[in-house]
Amino acid sequence: MAKQNWAAALDRIGLVMQIVIGLILGVLVGWLSRDTGMGGAVGELGQILGGLFVGALKAVAPILIFVLVTAAISQSRSGTATNMRPILLLYLFGTFAAALVAVSASFAFPSTLTLSGVEAATREAPGGIGEVMRNLLMKLVSNPIQALADANYIGILAWALVLGAALRQAGERTRELIADLAAAVSTVVRWVIRFAPLGIFGLVLTTIIVEGFSGIGRYVHLLAVLLGAMLFVALVVNPLIVFAQTRSNPYPLVFTCLRESGMTAFFTRSSAANIPVNMALAKKLGLNEDTYSVSIPLGATINMAGAAITITVLTLAAVHTLGIEVDFWTAVLLSVVASLGACGASGVAGGSLLLIPMACSLFNIENDIAMQVVAVGFIIGVVQDSAETALNSSTDVLFTAAVDQARRR
């Protein structure tokens, strides 16, 4: 009974507040440990908690990507894209444009992180787009079992796409089994993320003991770049896209979507949970029900501008930390990979973070390094994930309304 009461109390607090508490406690305990000379013993505890969390993420991420992408492709139906083509194109273009904005912001305001194993990782960095493309092609044809074992995310993605396309011809019961498997893996991810407060406590504690508050300053800078890129997309890029469709002032519609959809999504931190809110807003705006009844759920799955920004910015933070030179075409390729990866982001809070290793693999960044970046993402995820979801979800209604208004002109 006491155990059930304890679990119920944690549920009432909520995961976001638990992460905030873990973050604050990590700062306080780390600060007190440095001042009292107990940093060694306490630091070991922080390393264990942080290491367990990062290790669990590292274990679940490859199978998550493989199963989710396979299920998404296998469940798709011919004819749906034809009816939704203009909205689908806006979803994909908006996500890619967001990735380009994130690349620009990352080069204008480069972020660096505190990562272990940096010296060894820099020796494997690719020299330019030619080597990146060669590595990419070799990873595409990797043995699927070996790709999963080695966390070769490019190979995992390629095999998931091929297998998912083949399974589109499978029977209904087979595709239901794949969908159930995807749901089960997502549940496992939720279980892992439940331990995020303890993991973040350990990671922040270790950072404070080793580096002091200068390490926290890097997180603030990284978060500022992420939020700045998201605001630019929401207030500049998306209005331009809407104007290109409607040829009228886009800002009344933009602000309506941000206010009535984005604010709710900010606090729920789930595009799927915000679908009823978006449906109600689409009805209030007088949109075609046959259109928005399909486009809103579809957008919750593939319209992921915020996720593309997160994947790109955090990947380039790792790149800058390792001192890897990135040319223009490699940056464009990263934007494409981030956009495609964002479309397959898991529906759980923080799901986009688990796709960062796939983008990092373009630069031969080892999985151990990439998973440290994922852990950093969870540290700043209290704000980052909320802003990301607000941008993703509000844009679903925005682009649906833009296409609907354009057709009525």
C-alpha positions in Angstrom: 0.0 0.0 0.0 2.8 2.4 0.9 4.5 1.6 -2.5 1.2 2.4 -4.3 0.8 5.7 -2.4 4.4 6.6 -3.3 3.8 5.9 -7.0 0.5 7.8 -6.9 2.3 10.8 -5.3 4.9 10.8 -8.1 2.2 10.7 -10.7 0.5 13.7 -9.2 3.7 15.7 -9.3 4.2 14.9 -13.0 7.4 14.1 -14.9 8.2 17.7 -15.8 8.2 18.8 -12.2 10.2 15.7 -11.2 12.8 16.6 -13.7 12.9 20.2 -12.4 13.3 18.9 -8.8 16.1 16.6 -10.0 17.8 19.4 -11.8 17.6 21.7 -8.7 18.8 19.0 -6.3 21.7 18.2 -8.6 22.8 21.8 -8.5 22.4 22.1 -4.8 24.0 18.8 -3.8 26.9 19.4 -6.3 27.5 22.9 -4.9 27.4 21.8 -1.3 29.7 18.8 -2.1 32.3 21.1 -3.7 32.3 23.4 -0.7 32.5 20.6 2.0 35.1 18.5 0.2 32.9 15.5 -0.3 32.9 15.8 -4.1 34.7 12.5 -4.7 32.1 10.2 -3.0 29.1 12.2 -4.1 30.5 12.5 -7.6 30.7 8.7 -7.9 27.0 8.5 -7.1 26.3 11.0 -9.7 28.3 9.1 -12.3 26.5 5.9 -11.5 23.0 7.5 -11.8 23.9 9.4 -14.9 25.6 6.4 -16.4 22.7 4.1 -15.9 20.3 6.6 -17.5 22.5 7.2 -20.5 23.2 3.4 -20.8 19.4 2.7 -20.9 18.9 5.3 -23.6 21.7 3.8 -25.6 20.2 0.4 -25.3 16.7 1.2 -26.4 17.3 3.9 -29.1 18.4 1.5 -32.0 15.4 -0.8 -31.7 13.0 2.1 -31.2 14.0 3.7 -34.4 13.9 0.5 -36.4 10.4 -0.6 -35.1 8.8 2.9 -35.2 9.9 3.6 -38.8 9.0 0.1 -40.0 5.5 0.4 -38.4 4.9 3.9 -39.8 5.8 2.8 -43.4 3.9 -0.5 -43.2 0.7 1.2 -41.9 0.5 3.9 -44.7 -2.1 3.5 -47.4 -2.0 4.5 -51.0 -4.5 7.3 -51.8 -4.0 9.2 -48.5 -1.1 11.3 -49.7 -3.0 12.2 -52.9 -5.9 13.8 -51.0 -3.5 15.6 -48.6 -0.8 16.4 -51.1 -0.7 20.2 -50.6 -0.7 20.0 -46.8 1.8 17.1 -46.8 4.2 19.2 -49.0 3.9 22.1 -46.5 4.6 19.7 -43.6 7.7 18.4 -45.3 8.9 21.8 -46.6 8.3 23.5 -43.2 10.3 20.8 -41.4 13.2 21.0 -43.8 13.2 24.9 -43.6 13.3 24.6 -39.8 16.4 22.3 -40.0 18.1 24.9 -42.3 17.3 27.6 -39.7 18.8 25.5 -37.0 22.0 25.0 -39.0 22.3 28.7 -39.5 21.7 29.5 -35.9 24.2 26.8 -34.8 26.9 28.3 -37.0 26.1 31.9 -36.0 26.0 31.0 -32.3 28.1 27.8 -31.9 27.5 25.7 -28.8 29.9 23.4 -27.1 29.2 20.7 -24.5 31.1 18.8 -21.8 31.6 15.3 -23.1 33.9 12.5 -22.2 35.9 10.7 -24.8 36.3 13.7 -27.1 39.9 13.2 -27.9 39.4 9.7 -29.3 36.3 10.7 -31.2 38.0 13.6 -33.1 40.4 11.2 -34.7 37.5 9.5 -36.7 35.9 12.8 -37.9 35.2 12.9 -41.7 37.0 15.4 -43.9 34.2 16.7 -46.0 31.1 15.9 -48.0 32.8 13.2 -50.1 33.8 11.2 -47.1 30.4 11.7 -45.5 28.7 10.4 -48.6 31.0 7.4 -48.8 30.4 6.6 -45.2 26.7 7.1 -45.7 26.5 4.6 -48.6 28.6 2.0 -46.8 26.3 2.3 -43.7 23.2 1.9 -45.9 24.1 -1.6 -47.0 25.2 -2.8 -43.6 23.9 -6.1 -42.3 20.7 -5.3 -40.4 21.6 -7.3 -37.3 25.0 -5.8 -37.2 23.5 -2.3 -37.7 21.4 -2.8 -34.6 24.3 -4.2 -32.6 26.6 -1.4 -33.6 23.9 1.3 -33.4 24.5 2.1 -37.1 21.4 4.5 -37.4 21.8 5.1 -41.1 21.7 1.3 -41.7 18.8 0.9 -39.3 16.8 3.6 -41.0 17.5 2.1 -44.5 16.4 -1.4 -43.4 13.3 0.0 -41.6 12.2 1.8 -44.8 12.8 -1.2 -47.0 11.1 -3.6 -44.6 8.2 -1.2 -43.9 7.6 -0.8 -47.7 7.6 -4.6 -48.1 5.2 -5.1 -45.2 2.6 -2.8 -46.8 1.6 -5.8 -48.9 1.3 -8.0 -45.7 -2.0 -9.1 -44.2 -3.9 -7.0 -41.8 -3.0 -9.2 -38.8 0.7 -8.9 -39.6 0.5 -5.1 -39.8 -1.4 -5.1 -36.6 1.4 -7.1 -35.0 4.0 -4.6 -36.2 1.9 -1.7 -34.8 1.5 -3.5 -31.5 5.3 -4.1 -31.4 5.9 -0.4 -32.0 3.5 0.5 -29.2 5.3 -1.9 -26.9 8.7 -0.4 -27.7 7.3 3.0 -27.1 6.1 1.8 -23.7 9.6 0.6 -22.8 10.9 4.1 -23.8 8.3 5.7 -21.4 9.6 3.4 -18.6 13.2 4.5 -19.3 12.2 8.2 -19.4 10.4 7.7 -16.0 13.9 7.5 -14.6 15.0 10.8 -16.2 14.8 12.8 -12.9 17.4 10.5 -11.3 19.5 10.4 -14.4 19.4 14.2 -14.7 20.2 14.6 -11.0 23.3 12.5 -11.5 24.4 14.2 -14.7 24.0 17.8 -13.2 25.6 16.7 -10.0 28.6 15.4 -11.8 28.8 18.6 -14.0 28.7 20.9 -10.9 31.4 18.9 -9.1 33.8 18.6 -12.0 33.3 22.0 -13.7 31.3 24.2 -11.3 28.7 26.5 -12.7 30.5 27.2 -15.9 29.2 23.8 -17.2 25.6 24.9 -16.5 26.3 28.1 -18.5 26.8 26.0 -21.6 23.4 24.5 -21.2 21.8 27.9 -21.0 23.6 29.0 -24.2 22.4 25.8 -26.0 18.8 26.3 -24.8 18.9 29.9 -26.1 20.0 28.8 -29.5 17.2 26.2 -29.6 14.5 28.6 -28.5 15.7 31.3 -30.7 15.6 29.1 -33.8 12.1 27.9 -32.8 10.8 31.5 -32.4 12.3 32.5 -35.7 10.5 29.6 -37.4 7.2 30.4 -35.7 7.3 34.1 -36.3 9.2 34.5 -39.6 9.5 31.2 -41.6 6.0 29.9 -41.0 4.3 33.3 -41.8 6.2 33.4 -45.0 5.0 29.9 -46.0 1.4 30.9 -45.1 1.7 34.1 -47.1 3.0 32.2 -50.1 -0.2 30.1 -49.9 -2.9 32.7 -49.0 -1.4 36.0 -50.4 -2.7 37.8 -47.3 -1.5 38.9 -43.9 -0.5 35.6 -42.2 0.0 36.9 -38.7 -3.7 36.9 -37.4 -3.8 33.2 -38.3 -0.3 32.6 -36.9 -1.1 34.2 -33.5 -4.4 32.4 -33.3 -2.8 29.0 -33.8 0.0 29.8 -31.3 -2.4 31.1 -28.7 -5.1 28.4 -28.9 -3.0 25.4 -29.9 0.6 26.2 -29.1 0.0 27.2 -25.5 -1.9 24.0 -24.7 0.7 21.9 -26.4 3.5 23.7 -24.4 2.1 22.3 -21.2 0.9 18.9 -22.4 4.2 18.3 -24.2 2.5 15.8 -26.6 1.4 16.5 -30.1 -0.9 13.4 -29.9 -2.6 14.6 -26.8 -3.2 18.0 -28.4 -5.0 16.5 -31.4 -8.5 17.2 -29.9 -7.5 20.8 -29.2 -6.4 21.2 -32.9 -9.6 19.6 -34.1 -11.7 22.0 -32.2 -9.6 25.0 -33.4 -9.9 23.8 -37.0 -13.7 23.6 -36.6 -13.7 27.1 -35.0 -11.8 28.4 -38.0 -14.4 26.9 -40.4 -12.0 24.6 -42.2 -13.1 21.6 -44.3 -13.8 18.7 -41.9 -12.9 16.1 -44.5 -9.5 17.8 -44.8 -8.6 18.5 -41.1 -9.9 15.2 -39.8 -7.0 13.6 -41.8 -4.4 16.4 -41.8 -4.4 17.0 -38.0 -3.6 13.4 -36.9 -1.2 13.1 -39.9 0.6 16.3 -38.8 1.0 15.0 -35.2 3.1 12.3 -36.8 5.1 13.9 -39.5 5.0 17.7 -39.1 8.0 18.1 -36.8 9.7 21.4 -37.3 10.6 21.7 -33.6 12.0 18.2 -33.6 14.2 19.0 -36.7 15.6 22.0 -34.9 16.4 20.0 -31.8 18.1 17.2 -33.7 20.1 19.7 -35.8 21.2 22.0 -33.0 22.3 19.3 -30.6 24.1 17.4 -33.4 26.0 20.5 -34.4 26.8 21.1 -30.7 28.5 17.8 -30.6 30.2 18.6 -33.9 31.5 21.9 -32.6 32.7 20.2 -29.3 34.7 17.7 -31.3 36.1 20.4 -33.6 34.8 18.8 -36.8 34.7 21.1 -39.9 31.4 21.1 -41.7 31.1 22.4 -45.3 27.9 23.7 -46.9 26.8 20.5 -48.6 27.3 18.4 -45.5 25.2 20.9 -43.6 22.4 20.5 -46.2 22.7 16.7 -45.9 22.4 17.0 -42.1 19.2 19.1 -42.7 17.7 16.4 -44.9 18.6 13.6 -42.4 17.3 15.7 -39.4 14.0 16.4 -41.3 13.5 12.7 -42.2 14.4 11.7 -38.7 12.0 14.2 -37.2 9.1 12.8 -39.2 9.7 9.5 -37.4 10.1 11.0 -33.9 8.5 9.0 -31.2 5.3 10.2 -29.7 6.6 10.2 -26.2 8.0 13.3 -24.5 11.7 13.7 -25.5 11.2 11.3 -28.4 13.2 13.5 -30.9 16.2 13.4 -28.6 16.6 9.6 -29.3 17.1 10.4 -33.0 20.2 12.5 -32.4 22.6 9.6 -32.7 21.3 8.9 -36.2 22.3 12.5 -37.3 25.6 12.2 -35.3 26.5 9.1 -37.3 26.9 11.3 -40.4 30.0 12.7 -38.8 31.3 9.3 -37.5 30.5 10.4 -33.9 30.5 7.4 -31.8 27.3 6.2 -30.1 28.8 6.8 -26.6 29.4 10.4 -27.4 26.0 10.8 -29.1 24.2 9.4 -26.1 25.9 11.9 -23.9 24.4 14.6 -26.1 21.0 12.9 -25.7 21.4 13.1 -22.0 22.2 16.8 -22.2 19.0 17.2 -24.2 17.0 15.7 -21.3 18.6 18.2 -18.9 17.3 21.2 -21.0 14.2 19.3 -22.1 12.0 20.8 -19.3 11.8 23.9 -21.6 13.1 22.6 -24.9 10.5 19.8 -25.3 7.6 22.1 -24.3 8.6 24.7 -26.9 9.3 22.0 -29.5 5.8 20.5 -29.1 4.1 23.9 -29.1 5.8 24.7 -32.5 5.0 21.2 -33.9 1.3 21.1 -32.9 0.4 24.7 -33.7 1.9 24.4 -37.2 -0.5 21.4 -37.9 -3.5 23.7 -37.8 -1.6 26.6 -39.4 -0.7 24.8 -42.6 -4.1 23.0 -42.8 -5.8 26.4 -42.6 -3.4 28.0 -45.1 -4.2 25.3 -47.7 -7.9 25.5 -47.0 -7.9 29.3 -47.4 -5.8 29.1 -50.6 -8.3 26.7 -52.2 -11.2 29.1 -51.4 -9.5 32.1 -53.1 
